[in-house]
Amino acid sequence: LLLTLLLLHPLGTAWPRWRALLGGLAGAVALLVVAYAGWNAYQFDIAHTRIAVRDLQAPVRVVQLSDAHIGHHRGQAYLQRLVAAINMQQPDIVVITGDLLDSNAALRTGALAPLAALDAPAYYVDGNHEGYIDRAAALAAIAATGVHVLHDQEVRVAGLRLLGLDYMRADDSTLDLHPSADPRTIRSTVRQSAPRG
């Protein structure tokens, strides 16, 4: 609303009789923008990428889900839509890479139940938003749906080596707008876990 008023202010100054009309127009534009933003918050995109993996014996279809932010605004119905979209991709593996939850509202009974309907094995690592809520309860609720919660663990599935790390900084030099209290970095942890030989 403020930006619209700033844009329309010169017109109101030049033509004082139009001020009421321009004020109403500013309000209408602001309402349209808010309505579009609300609608857009419930949409999601599906992107397809091919990645060559050396020594992989057969193609593997992996679906990555990130930043669903289930909580007060997005709930069980939104998660059902996500799970249906994931299942339509016929994945071999699902990886959920953080910020699945956005508030303790996601811990209500049944809110995460749609995850149990995933047609493929699912693996989860937390993001910064899980740190803003009851993290232990969140991870337990996710695990109760059958999703494998990884804590600095490596699993081998479908010929792939998955390394699931707790939320931490990427490295010591990259600016991180969502810093972690974990003193480790992804770079140092992956370097330590790299196979020798």
KEDREN-270113 format. One record per residue: residue in one letter; residue number from 1; z, x, y of N, C-alpha, C, O in turn. Coordinates in steps of 0.05 Angstrom, whole numbers. Layout:
<pts>
+------+------+--------+--------+--------+--------+--------+--------+--------+--------+--------+--------+--------+--------+
! resn ! resi !     nz !     nx !     ny !    caz !    cax !    cay !     cz !     cx !     cy !     oz !     ox !     oy !
+------+------+--------+--------+--------+--------+--------+--------+--------+--------+--------+--------+--------+--------+
!    a !  NUM !      Z !      X !      Y !      Z !      X !      Y !      Z !      X !      Y !      Z !      X !      Y !
...
+------+------+--------+--------+--------+--------+--------+--------+--------+--------+--------+--------+--------+--------+
</pts>
This chain:
<pts>
+------+------+--------+--------+--------+--------+--------+--------+--------+--------+--------+--------+--------+--------+
! resn ! resi !     nz !     nx !     ny !    caz !    cax !    cay !     cz !     cx !     cy !     oz !     ox !     oy !
+------+------+--------+--------+--------+--------+--------+--------+--------+--------+--------+--------+--------+--------+
!    l !    1 !      0 !     17 !    -24 !      0 !      0 !      0 !      0 !     18 !     25 !    -14 !     12 !     44 !
!    l !    2 !     17 !     39 !     24 !     18 !     57 !     48 !     -9 !     69 !     53 !    -18 !     70 !     76 !
!    l !    3 !    -22 !     79 !     32 !    -49 !     92 !     36 !    -69 !     72 !     46 !    -85 !     79 !     64 !
!    t !    4 !    -69 !     48 !     36 !    -88 !     28 !     46 !    -82 !     21 !     75 !   -101 !     19 !     91 !
!    l !    5 !    -57 !     19 !     82 !    -50 !     13 !    110 !    -59 !     36 !    128 !    -68 !     32 !    151 !
!    l !    6 !    -55 !     61 !    119 !    -63 !     84 !    135 !    -93 !     84 !    139 !   -103 !     91 !    161 !
!    l !    7 !   -108 !     76 !    118 !   -138 !     76 !    121 !   -147 !     53 !    139 !   -166 !     56 !    154 !
!    l !    8 !   -133 !     31 !    139 !   -141 !      8 !    155 !   -129 !      7 !    183 !   -139 !     -8 !    200 !
!    h !    9 !   -109 !     24 !    188 !    -96 !     24 !    214 !   -115 !     29 !    237 !   -113 !     16 !    258 !
!    p !   10 !   -134 !     48 !    235 !   -153 !     52 !    258 !   -169 !     27 !    264 !   -175 !     22 !    288 !
!    l !   11 !   -176 !     12 !    244 !   -191 !    -13 !    249 !   -173 !    -33 !    263 !   -182 !    -47 !    282 !
!    g !   12 !   -147 !    -35 !    255 !   -129 !    -54 !    268 !   -124 !    -46 !    297 !   -119 !    -63 !    314 !
!    t !   13 !   -124 !    -20 !    302 !   -120 !    -10 !    330 !   -144 !    -17 !    347 !   -142 !    -25 !    370 !
!    a !   14 !   -168 !    -13 !    335 !   -193 !    -18 !    350 !   -198 !    -48 !    355 !   -207 !    -56 !    376 !
!    w !   15 !   -190 !    -64 !    335 !   -195 !    -93 !    337 !   -168 !   -108 !    331 !   -164 !   -116 !    309 !
!    p !   16 !   -151 !   -110 !    351 !   -124 !   -122 !    347 !   -124 !   -149 !    335 !   -105 !   -157 !    320 !
!    r !   17 !   -145 !   -165 !    340 !   -146 !   -192 !    329 !   -149 !   -192 !    298 !   -144 !   -212 !    285 !
!    w !   18 !   -157 !   -170 !    288 !   -162 !   -168 !    258 !   -137 !   -157 !    244 !   -137 !   -155 !    219 !
!    r !   19 !   -115 !   -151 !    258 !    -92 !   -139 !    245 !    -81 !   -155 !    222 !    -76 !   -144 !    201 !
!    a !   20 !    -78 !   -181 !    226 !    -67 !   -198 !    205 !    -85 !   -198 !    180 !    -76 !   -196 !    158 !
!    l !   21 !   -111 !   -201 !    186 !   -130 !   -201 !    164 !   -130 !   -174 !    149 !   -131 !   -173 !    125 !
!    l !   22 !   -129 !   -152 !    164 !   -129 !   -125 !    152 !   -103 !   -121 !    137 !   -103 !   -108 !    116 !
!    g !   23 !    -80 !   -131 !    147 !    -55 !   -129 !    132 !    -56 !   -144 !    106 !    -46 !   -134 !     85 !
!    g !   24 !    -68 !   -168 !    106 !    -72 !   -183 !     81 !    -90 !   -168 !     62 !    -85 !   -168 !     38 !
!    l !   25 !   -111 !   -156 !     73 !   -130 !   -141 !     56 !   -115 !   -117 !     43 !   -120 !   -111 !     20 !
!    a !   26 !    -98 !   -103 !     59 !    -83 !    -81 !     48 !    -65 !    -90 !     25 !    -64 !    -76 !      4 !
!    g !   27 !    -52 !   -112 !     29 !    -35 !   -123 !      7 !    -51 !   -130 !    -18 !    -42 !   -125 !    -40 !
!    a !   28 !    -74 !   -142 !    -14 !    -91 !   -150 !    -37 !   -101 !   -125 !    -52 !   -101 !   -125 !    -76 !
!    v !   29 !   -109 !   -105 !    -37 !   -118 !    -80 !    -50 !    -95 !    -67 !    -65 !    -99 !    -58 !    -88 !
!    a !   30 !    -71 !    -67 !    -54 !    -48 !    -55 !    -67 !    -42 !    -70 !    -93 !    -36 !    -58 !   -114 !
!    l !   31 !    -43 !    -97 !    -92 !    -38 !   -113 !   -116 !    -59 !   -108 !   -138 !    -53 !   -106 !   -161 !
!    l !   32 !    -84 !   -106 !   -130 !   -106 !   -100 !   -149 !   -102 !    -73 !   -162 !   -106 !    -70 !   -187 !
!    v !   33 !    -94 !    -53 !   -147 !    -90 !    -26 !   -158 !    -66 !    -26 !   -177 !    -68 !    -14 !   -199 !
!    v !   34 !    -44 !    -40 !   -170 !    -21 !    -42 !   -188 !    -29 !    -57 !   -214 !    -21 !    -48 !   -235 !
!    a !   35 !    -44 !    -79 !   -211 !    -52 !    -94 !   -235 !    -70 !    -77 !   -253 !    -66 !    -77 !   -278 !
!    y !   36 !    -88 !    -62 !   -242 !   -105 !    -44 !   -258 !    -89 !    -22 !   -271 !    -93 !    -16 !   -295 !
!    a !   37 !    -70 !    -11 !   -257 !    -53 !     10 !   -268 !    -37 !     -1 !   -291 !    -34 !     13 !   -312 !
!    g !   38 !    -26 !    -25 !   -288 !    -11 !    -37 !   -310 !    -28 !    -42 !   -334 !    -19 !    -36 !   -357 !
!    w !   39 !    -52 !    -52 !   -331 !    -70 !    -57 !   -353 !    -78 !    -30 !   -366 !    -78 !    -28 !   -390 !
!    n !   40 !    -84 !    -10 !   -350 !    -93 !     16 !   -360 !    -71 !     30 !   -376 !    -77 !     45 !   -394 !
!    a !   41 !    -46 !     24 !   -370 !    -23 !     37 !   -384 !    -23 !     29 !   -414 !    -10 !     42 !   -430 !
!    y !   42 !    -35 !      7 !   -420 !    -36 !     -3 !   -448 !    -62 !      4 !   -463 !    -66 !     -6 !   -485 !
!    q !   43 !    -79 !     20 !   -450 !   -103 !     28 !   -463 !   -100 !     57 !   -474 !    -82 !     71 !   -465 !
!    f !   44 !   -116 !     64 !   -493 !   -116 !     92 !   -503 !   -144 !    100 !   -510 !   -162 !     83 !   -514 !
!    d !   45 !   -148 !    126 !   -511 !   -174 !    137 !   -516 !   -174 !    150 !   -544 !   -154 !    161 !   -553 !
!    i !   46 !   -197 !    149 !   -557 !   -201 !    164 !   -582 !   -223 !    184 !   -577 !   -246 !    176 !   -570 !
!    a !   47 !   -218 !    209 !   -582 !   -238 !    230 !   -579 !   -241 !    244 !   -606 !   -222 !    248 !   -621 !
!    h !   48 !   -266 !    251 !   -612 !   -272 !    265 !   -637 !   -280 !    294 !   -631 !   -296 !    299 !   -614 !
!    t !   49 !   -268 !    312 !   -647 !   -274 !    341 !   -644 !   -277 !    353 !   -671 !   -261 !    347 !   -689 !
!    r !   50 !   -297 !    370 !   -675 !   -300 !    385 !   -699 !   -289 !    414 !   -695 !   -296 !    427 !   -675 !
!    i !   51 !   -273 !    423 !   -713 !   -261 !    449 !   -711 !   -267 !    465 !   -737 !   -260 !    455 !   -759 !
!    a !   52 !   -279 !    488 !   -734 !   -285 !    504 !   -758 !   -259 !    519 !   -766 !   -247 !    532 !   -750 !
!    v !   53 !   -252 !    517 !   -791 !   -228 !    530 !   -802 !   -237 !    548 !   -825 !   -248 !    539 !   -845 !
!    r !   54 !   -232 !    574 !   -821 !   -241 !    594 !   -841 !   -227 !    589 !   -868 !   -203 !    583 !   -869 !
!    d !   55 !   -242 !    591 !   -890 !   -232 !    589 !   -917 !   -222 !    561 !   -925 !   -209 !    558 !   -946 !
!    l !   56 !   -228 !    541 !   -909 !   -221 !    513 !   -916 !   -241 !    504 !   -938 !   -265 !    505 !   -934 !
!    q !   57 !   -231 !    495 !   -961 !   -247 !    489 !   -984 !   -263 !    463 !   -980 !   -286 !    460 !   -990 !
!    a !   58 !   -252 !    443 !   -966 !   -265 !    417 !   -962 !   -258 !    407 !   -934 !   -237 !    413 !   -923 !
!    p !   59 !   -275 !    390 !   -922 !   -269 !    379 !   -896 !   -243 !    363 !   -897 !   -237 !    349 !   -917 !
!    v !   60 !   -228 !    364 !   -875 !   -203 !    349 !   -873 !   -204 !    334 !   -847 !   -211 !    345 !   -826 !
!    r !   61 !   -198 !    308 !   -848 !   -198 !    292 !   -824 !   -169 !    289 !   -814 !   -153 !    277 !   -828 !
!    v !   62 !   -164 !    300 !   -791 !   -137 !    300 !   -780 !   -137 !    282 !   -755 !   -155 !    286 !   -738 !
!    v !   63 !   -119 !    264 !   -753 !   -115 !    248 !   -728 !    -90 !    258 !   -715 !    -69 !    259 !   -727 !
!    q !   64 !    -93 !    265 !   -689 !    -70 !    273 !   -673 !    -63 !    251 !   -654 !    -80 !    240 !   -640 !
!    l !   65 !    -37 !    243 !   -654 !    -27 !    223 !   -635 !     -6 !    237 !   -617 !     12 !    250 !   -627 !
!    s !   66 !    -10 !    235 !   -591 !      8 !    247 !   -573 !     14 !    229 !   -550 !     -3 !    213 !   -541 !
!    d !   67 !     38 !    230 !   -539 !     46 !    216 !   -515 !     43 !    186 !   -516 !     32 !    174 !   -497 !
!    a !   68 !     52 !    174 !   -538 !     51 !    144 !   -540 !     72 !    131 !   -521 !     67 !    109 !   -511 !
!    h !   69 !     94 !    145 !   -517 !    115 !    135 !   -499 !    124 !    107 !   -505 !    124 !     89 !   -488 !
!    i !   70 !    133 !    103 !   -530 !    144 !     77 !   -538 !    172 !     74 !   -526 !    188 !     92 !   -529 !
!    g !   71 !    177 !     52 !   -513 !    203 !     48 !   -500 !    204 !     21 !   -487 !    198 !      0 !   -499 !
!    h !   72 !    212 !     20 !   -461 !    215 !     -5 !   -447 !    188 !    -19 !   -442 !    186 !    -43 !   -444 !
!    h !   73 !    168 !     -3 !   -435 !    142 !    -15 !   -427 !    122 !    -18 !   -450 !    108 !    -38 !   -452 !
!    r !   74 !    121 !      2 !   -468 !    104 !      0 !   -491 !    122 !     -3 !   -515 !    140 !     14 !   -520 !
!    g !   75 !    117 !    -23 !   -531 !    135 !    -28 !   -554 !    121 !    -30 !   -580 !    101 !    -17 !   -585 !
!    q !   76 !    132 !    -47 !   -597 !    122 !    -49 !   -625 !     93 !    -58 !   -626 !     78 !    -47 !   -642 !
!    a !   77 !     85 !    -77 !   -609 !     57 !    -86 !   -610 !     38 !    -64 !   -602 !     17 !    -62 !   -615 !
!    y !   78 !     45 !    -48 !   -583 !     28 !    -25 !   -575 !     26 !     -5 !   -598 !      4 !      5 !   -604 !
!    l !   79 !     49 !      0 !   -611 !     48 !     19 !   -633 !     32 !      8 !   -656 !     19 !     24 !   -670 !
!    q !   80 !     33 !    -18 !   -661 !     16 !    -30 !   -682 !    -14 !    -25 !   -676 !    -29 !    -19 !   -694 !
!    r !   81 !    -22 !    -28 !   -651 !    -50 !    -23 !   -643 !    -57 !      6 !   -648 !    -79 !     12 !   -658 !
!    l !   82 !    -39 !     24 !   -641 !    -44 !     53 !   -646 !    -48 !     58 !   -676 !    -66 !     72 !   -684 !
!    v !   83 !    -30 !     48 !   -692 !    -31 !     52 !   -721 !    -57 !     41 !   -733 !    -70 !     53 !   -750 !
!    a !   84 !    -65 !     17 !   -724 !    -90 !      5 !   -733 !   -114 !     23 !   -726 !   -132 !     27 !   -742 !
!    a !   85 !   -114 !     33 !   -701 !   -135 !     51 !   -693 !   -136 !     77 !   -709 !   -157 !     87 !   -715 !
!    i !   86 !   -112 !     87 !   -715 !   -110 !    112 !   -731 !   -121 !    107 !   -759 !   -137 !    122 !   -769 !
!    n !   87 !   -113 !     85 !   -771 !   -122 !     79 !   -798 !   -152 !     74 !   -800 !   -165 !     80 !   -820 !
!    m !   88 !   -164 !     64 !   -778 !   -193 !     60 !   -778 !   -208 !     86 !   -779 !   -231 !     87 !   -787 !
!    q !   89 !   -195 !    108 !   -771 !   -207 !    135 !   -772 !   -207 !    146 !   -800 !   -219 !    167 !   -805 !
!    q !   90 !   -193 !    134 !   -818 !   -190 !    143 !   -846 !   -182 !    172 !   -848 !   -196 !    189 !   -859 !
!    p !   91 !   -159 !    178 !   -836 !   -150 !    207 !   -836 !   -139 !    216 !   -863 !   -130 !    200 !   -879 !
!    d !   92 !   -140 !    242 !   -867 !   -126 !    254 !   -889 !    -98 !    261 !   -882 !    -80 !    261 !   -898 !
!    i !   93 !    -94 !    267 !   -856 !    -68 !    275 !   -845 !    -66 !    263 !   -817 !    -85 !    261 !   -802 !
!    v !   94 !    -41 !    255 !   -810 !    -35 !    247 !   -782 !    -14 !    266 !   -771 !      6 !    271 !   -784 !
!    v !   95 !    -19 !    277 !   -748 !      1 !    294 !   -735 !      8 !    281 !   -708 !     -9 !    274 !   -692 !
!    i !   96 !     34 !    277 !   -705 !     45 !    264 !   -681 !     59 !    286 !   -665 !     79 !    297 !   -673 !
!    t !   97 !     47 !    293 !   -642 !     55 !    317 !   -628 !     71 !    312 !   -602 !     64 !    320 !   -580 !
!    g !   98 !     93 !    297 !   -606 !    112 !    295 !   -584 !    108 !    271 !   -566 !     87 !    259 !   -564 !
!    d !   99 !    130 !    265 !   -552 !    132 !    243 !   -533 !    123 !    216 !   -545 !    111 !    199 !   -532 !
!    l !  100 !    131 !    212 !   -571 !    126 !    187 !   -584 !    144 !    166 !   -571 !    136 !    143 !   -568 !
!    l !  101 !    168 !    174 !   -563 !    188 !    156 !   -552 !    192 !    162 !   -522 !    189 !    185 !   -513 !
!    d !  102 !    199 !    141 !   -508 !    204 !    145 !   -479 !    231 !    136 !   -470 !    240 !    143 !   -448 !
!    s !  103 !    245 !    120 !   -486 !    272 !    111 !   -479 !    286 !    102 !   -504 !    274 !     99 !   -525 !
!    n !  104 !    312 !     98 !   -501 !    328 !     88 !   -524 !    320 !     60 !   -533 !    327 !     52 !   -555 !
!    a !  105 !    304 !     46 !   -517 !    294 !     20 !   -525 !    277 !     22 !   -550 !    274 !      3 !   -565 !
!    a !  106 !    264 !     46 !   -554 !    248 !     50 !   -578 !    264 !     52 !   -603 !    253 !     50 !   -625 !
!    l !  107 !    291 !     54 !   -600 !    308 !     57 !   -623 !    318 !     29 !   -633 !    333 !     27 !   -652 !
!    r !  108 !    309 !      8 !   -620 !    316 !    -19 !   -629 !    305 !    -24 !   -656 !    284 !    -12 !   -664 !
!    t !  109 !    318 !    -40 !   -672 !    309 !    -46 !   -699 !    280 !    -56 !   -699 !    273 !    -75 !   -686 !
!    g !  110 !    264 !    -42 !   -715 !    237 !    -51 !   -719 !    216 !    -40 !   -699 !    192 !    -42 !   -704 !
!    a !  111 !    225 !    -28 !   -678 !    206 !    -18 !   -657 !    187 !      3 !   -669 !    163 !      3 !   -661 !
!    l !  112 !    197 !     19 !   -687 !    179 !     40 !   -698 !    168 !     33 !   -726 !    155 !     49 !   -738 !
!    a !  113 !    174 !      9 !   -735 !    165 !      0 !   -762 !    135 !      3 !   -767 !    127 !     10 !   -789 !
!    p !  114 !    118 !      0 !   -747 !     89 !      3 !   -752 !     81 !     30 !   -763 !     61 !     33 !   -777 !
!    l !  115 !     98 !     51 !   -758 !     91 !     78 !   -768 !     90 !     78 !   -799 !     76 !     94 !   -811 !
!    a !  116 !    105 !     60 !   -811 !    106 !     59 !   -841 !     79 !     50 !   -852 !     74 !     53 !   -876 !
!    a !  117 !     62 !     38 !   -835 !     36 !     28 !   -844 !     14 !     48 !   -842 !     -9 !     42 !   -848 !
!    l !  118 !     20 !     73 !   -834 !      0 !     94 !   -833 !    -11 !     99 !   -861 !      5 !    101 !   -880 !
!    d !  119 !    -37 !    101 !   -864 !    -50 !    104 !   -890 !    -51 !    133 !   -900 !    -60 !    138 !   -922 !
!    a !  120 !    -41 !    152 !   -883 !    -42 !    180 !   -891 !    -15 !    193 !   -885 !      0 !    182 !   -870 !
!    p !  121 !     -9 !    215 !   -899 !     16 !    229 !   -893 !     17 !    236 !   -863 !     -2 !    246 !   -852 !
!    a !  122 !     40 !    232 !   -851 !     43 !    237 !   -822 !     65 !    258 !   -818 !     86 !    257 !   -832 !
!    y !  123 !     61 !    276 !   -799 !     79 !    297 !   -792 !     85 !    296 !   -762 !     67 !    290 !   -746 !
!    y !  124 !    110 !    301 !   -755 !    119 !    296 !   -728 !    134 !    320 !   -717 !    151 !    332 !   -731 !
!    v !  125 !    129 !    327 !   -692 !    145 !    346 !   -677 !    153 !    333 !   -651 !    137 !    317 !   -640 !
!    d !  126 !    176 !    339 !   -640 !    185 !    326 !   -616 !    173 !    338 !   -591 !    162 !    360 !   -591 !
!    g !  127 !    175 !    323 !   -569 !    166 !    332 !   -543 !    189 !    331 !   -523 !    212 !    328 !   -531 !
!    n !  128 !    183 !    335 !   -498 !    204 !    335 !   -478 !    217 !    308 !   -475 !    241 !    307 !   -468 !
!    h !  129 !    203 !    286 !   -478 !    215 !    260 !   -474 !    236 !    253 !   -495 !    255 !    238 !   -489 !
!    e !  130 !    233 !    263 !   -519 !    254 !    258 !   -539 !    280 !    272 !   -531 !    302 !    264 !   -540 !
!    g !  131 !    279 !    292 !   -514 !    303 !    305 !   -504 !    317 !    289 !   -482 !    340 !    295 !   -476 !
!    y !  132 !    304 !    268 !   -472 !    317 !    251 !   -451 !    332 !    228 !   -463 !    346 !    214 !   -449 !
!    i !  133 !    330 !    224 !   -489 !    344 !    202 !   -502 !    362 !    213 !   -525 !    366 !    238 !   -527 !
!    d !  134 !    373 !    196 !   -541 !    389 !    205 !   -564 !    371 !    217 !   -584 !    360 !    204 !   -602 !
!    r !  135 !    367 !    243 !   -582 !    347 !    258 !   -598 !    352 !    255 !   -628 !    334 !    250 !   -643 !
!    a !  136 !    377 !    258 !   -636 !    384 !    257 !   -665 !    377 !    229 !   -676 !    366 !    226 !   -697 !
!    a !  137 !    384 !    208 !   -661 !    379 !    181 !   -669 !    348 !    176 !   -670 !    338 !    163 !   -688 !
!    a !  138 !    334 !    187 !   -650 !    305 !    184 !   -649 !    292 !    196 !   -673 !    275 !    184 !   -686 !
!    l !  139 !    299 !    221 !   -680 !    287 !    235 !   -702 !    294 !    221 !   -729 !    277 !    220 !   -747 !
!    a !  140 !    318 !    211 !   -731 !    326 !    196 !   -755 !    310 !    170 !   -758 !    301 !    163 !   -780 !
!    a !  141 !    305 !    156 !   -735 !    290 !    131 !   -736 !    261 !    137 !   -744 !    249 !    121 !   -758 !
!    i !  142 !    250 !    158 !   -734 !    222 !    166 !   -740 !    221 !    173 !   -770 !    202 !    164 !   -784 !
!    a !  143 !    239 !    189 !   -780 !    239 !    197 !   -808 !    243 !    173 !   -826 !    232 !    172 !   -848 !
!    a !  144 !    258 !    152 !   -818 !    262 !    128 !   -834 !    237 !    113 !   -839 !    236 !     96 !   -857 !
!    t !  145 !    216 !    117 !   -823 !    190 !    104 !   -827 !    173 !    118 !   -847 !    151 !    108 !   -854 !
!    g !  146 !    181 !    141 !   -857 !    166 !    156 !   -876 !    150 !    179 !   -863 !    136 !    194 !   -877 !
!    v !  147 !    152 !    182 !   -837 !    139 !    204 !   -823 !    156 !    229 !   -828 !    180 !    229 !   -826 !
!    h !  148 !    143 !    251 !   -835 !    156 !    277 !   -840 !    162 !    290 !   -813 !    144 !    298 !   -798 !
!    v !  149 !    188 !    293 !   -806 !    196 !    306 !   -782 !    199 !    336 !   -787 !    215 !    344 !   -805 !
!    l !  150 !    185 !    352 !   -772 !    186 !    381 !   -777 !    203 !    394 !   -755 !    199 !    390 !   -731 !
!    h !  151 !    222 !    411 !   -764 !    239 !    427 !   -746 !    233 !    456 !   -752 !    244 !    467 !   -771 !
!    d !  152 !    216 !    468 !   -737 !    210 !    496 !   -741 !    204 !    501 !   -771 !    214 !    520 !   -783 !
!    q !  153 !    186 !    485 !   -781 !    179 !    486 !   -810 !    149 !    489 !   -813 !    133 !    481 !   -796 !
!    e !  154 !    142 !    501 !   -835 !    114 !    504 !   -843 !    110 !    486 !   -868 !    126 !    487 !   -887 !
!    v !  155 !     88 !    471 !   -868 !     81 !    456 !   -892 !     51 !    462 !   -897 !     36 !    467 !   -879 !
!    r !  156 !     44 !    461 !   -922 !     16 !    464 !   -930 !      6 !    437 !   -940 !     18 !    426 !   -959 !
!    v !  157 !    -15 !    427 !   -928 !    -25 !    401 !   -936 !    -55 !    400 !   -933 !    -66 !    409 !   -912 !
!    a !  158 !    -69 !    391 !   -953 !    -98 !    388 !   -953 !   -112 !    415 !   -946 !   -133 !    415 !   -933 !
!    g !  159 !   -100 !    437 !   -955 !   -112 !    463 !   -950 !   -106 !    474 !   -923 !   -116 !    496 !   -916 !
!    l !  160 !    -90 !    460 !   -907 !    -83 !    470 !   -880 !    -54 !    479 !   -880 !    -37 !    469 !   -896 !
!    r !  161 !    -48 !    497 !   -862 !    -21 !    507 !   -858 !    -12 !    495 !   -831 !    -22 !    503 !   -810 !
!    l !  162 !      7 !    476 !   -833 !     17 !    463 !   -808 !     44 !    476 !   -801 !     62 !    479 !   -818 !
!    l !  163 !     46 !    484 !   -777 !     71 !    496 !   -767 !     82 !    477 !   -746 !     71 !    474 !   -724 !
!    g !  164 !    105 !    464 !   -753 !    117 !    444 !   -735 !    141 !    456 !   -720 !    161 !    461 !   -733 !
!    l !  165 !    137 !    461 !   -695 !    158 !    474 !   -679 !    173 !    454 !   -661 !    161 !    434 !   -652 !
!    d !  166 !    199 !    458 !   -657 !    214 !    443 !   -638 !    202 !    447 !   -610 !    188 !    467 !   -606 !
!    y !  167 !    208 !    429 !   -592 !    197 !    431 !   -565 !    207 !    456 !   -551 !    231 !    461 !   -549 !
!    m !  168 !    188 !    472 !   -542 !    195 !    497 !   -528 !    172 !    505 !   -509 !    151 !    493 !   -509 !
!    r !  169 !    177 !    525 !   -493 !    157 !    535 !   -474 !    134 !    548 !   -489 !    137 !    558 !   -511 !
!    a !  170 !    110 !    548 !   -477 !     87 !    560 !   -490 !     90 !    590 !   -492 !     86 !    602 !   -513 !
!    d !  171 !     97 !    602 !   -469 !    101 !    631 !   -469 !    119 !    638 !   -445 !    130 !    620 !   -432 !
!    d !  172 !    121 !    663 !   -438 !    139 !    671 !   -416 !    126 !    671 !   -389 !    139 !    675 !   -369 !
!    s !  173 !    100 !    667 !   -388 !     86 !    669 !   -362 !     74 !    643 !   -352 !     69 !    640 !   -328 !
!    t !  174 !     68 !    624 !   -370 !     55 !    599 !   -362 !     74 !    581 !   -347 !     97 !    577 !   -356 !
!    l !  175 !     65 !    570 !   -324 !     82 !    551 !   -309 !     85 !    526 !   -326 !     66 !    514 !   -336 !
!    d !  176 !    110 !    517 !   -331 !    116 !    494 !   -347 !    129 !    473 !   -330 !    151 !    477 !   -320 !
!    l !  177 !    116 !    450 !   -326 !    127 !    429 !   -310 !    148 !    413 !   -325 !    163 !    398 !   -313 !
!    h !  178 !    150 !    417 !   -351 !    170 !    404 !   -367 !    185 !    426 !   -383 !    182 !    428 !   -407 !
!    p !  179 !    201 !    442 !   -370 !    214 !    465 !   -383 !    233 !    456 !   -406 !    244 !    434 !   -405 !
!    s !  180 !    235 !    473 !   -425 !    253 !    469 !   -448 !    277 !    487 !   -445 !    275 !    509 !   -434 !
!    a !  181 !    300 !    478 !   -454 !    324 !    495 !   -454 !    323 !    515 !   -476 !    340 !    534 !   -477 !
!    d !  182 !    305 !    512 !   -495 !    302 !    530 !   -517 !    292 !    557 !   -507 !    272 !    558 !   -493 !
!    p !  183 !    306 !    579 !   -512 !    298 !    605 !   -501 !    273 !    616 !   -515 !    260 !    635 !   -504 !
!    r !  184 !    267 !    606 !   -538 !    243 !    616 !   -552 !    217 !    606 !   -540 !    218 !    587 !   -523 !
!    t !  185 !    195 !    618 !   -547 !    169 !    608 !   -538 !    151 !    604 !   -562 !    156 !    615 !   -584 !
!    i !  186 !    131 !    587 !   -559 !    112 !    582 !   -581 !     99 !    608 !   -589 !     95 !    614 !   -612 !
!    r !  187 !     91 !    624 !   -569 !     76 !    649 !   -574 !     93 !    668 !   -592 !     83 !    678 !   -611 !
!    s !  188 !    119 !    672 !   -584 !    135 !    690 !   -600 !    142 !    679 !   -627 !    143 !    694 !   -647 !
!    t !  189 !    146 !    653 !   -629 !    153 !    641 !   -655 !    129 !    641 !   -674 !    132 !    647 !   -698 !
!    v !  190 !    105 !    635 !   -664 !     81 !    636 !   -681 !     76 !    665 !   -690 !     68 !    670 !   -713 !
!    r !  191 !     80 !    684 !   -672 !     76 !    712 !   -679 !     94 !    720 !   -702 !     86 !    735 !   -720 !
!    q !  192 !    119 !    711 !   -701 !    139 !    718 !   -722 !    132 !    705 !   -748 !    138 !    715 !   -770 !
!    s !  193 !    119 !    681 !   -747 !    114 !    666 !   -772 !     86 !    673 !   -783 !     80 !    663 !   -805 !
!    a !  194 !     70 !    689 !   -769 !     43 !    695 !   -779 !     45 !    710 !   -806 !     62 !    727 !   -809 !
!    p !  195 !     27 !    702 !   -825 !     28 !    716 !   -851 !     21 !    745 !   -848 !      3 !    753 !   -832 !
!    r !  196 !     35 !    762 !   -862 !     30 !    791 !   -862 !      9 !    798 !   -882 !      5 !    785 !   -902 !
!    g !  197 !     -6 !    819 !   -876 !    -25 !    829 !   -895 !    -52 !    824 !   -890 !    -70 !    831 !   -905 !
+------+------+--------+--------+--------+--------+--------+--------+--------+--------+--------+--------+--------+--------+
</pts>
